């Protein structure tokens, strides 16, 4: 029997992670907690909601991968086969 290929997870990109976007800090665009709700981008005509997932072709990010090899090695090194340790 042939092995099935593992499907790679879809990468979800947000405009808030783009290096071109800047939070709009005008008072009328802040949430009740004082956090920005809109982004300004030089490549878009209108301001965007922070939670938008439709990124443009100019999208660039500086984000580091969230899971690294070091973290995986540490988590397996500290795991125990004894169920009482859980």
Buried (B, 14 or more C-beta within 10 A) or exposed (E): EEEEEEEEEEEEBBBBBBEBBEBBEEEEBBEEEEEBBBBBBEEBEEBBEBEBEEBEEEBEEEEEEEEEEEEEEEEEEEEEEEEEEE
